[in-house]
Amino acid sequence: MNHSSTYHLDLYNCTDFAIGIGNAAGLNLPESDGTWPGGGGSNPGTLGSHIRGLNSTGNITINKVESTAPLTNKDC
């Protein structure tokens, strides 16, 4: 997988990295663009919507059960 070593909110952010990892695993995730004041780019909420829209395949299981994310552990 090729990825940028430079983080840029509009051009290459953590969502772009996650899309690259997912696609390397065979998920075939689409671009997940969104906009915000002063810019736009790949958006984690849009990516989440795309993932929820996927169906499980032979070796990939998509869990669609709604849940709550764990609290942040700021000491790690």
Secondary structure as UniProt FT lines:
FT   TURN            9..11
FT   HELIX           14..24
FT   TURN            25..26
FT   STRAND          33..36
FT   TURN            37..38
FT   STRAND          39..42
FT   HELIX           44..52
FT   TURN            74..75
//
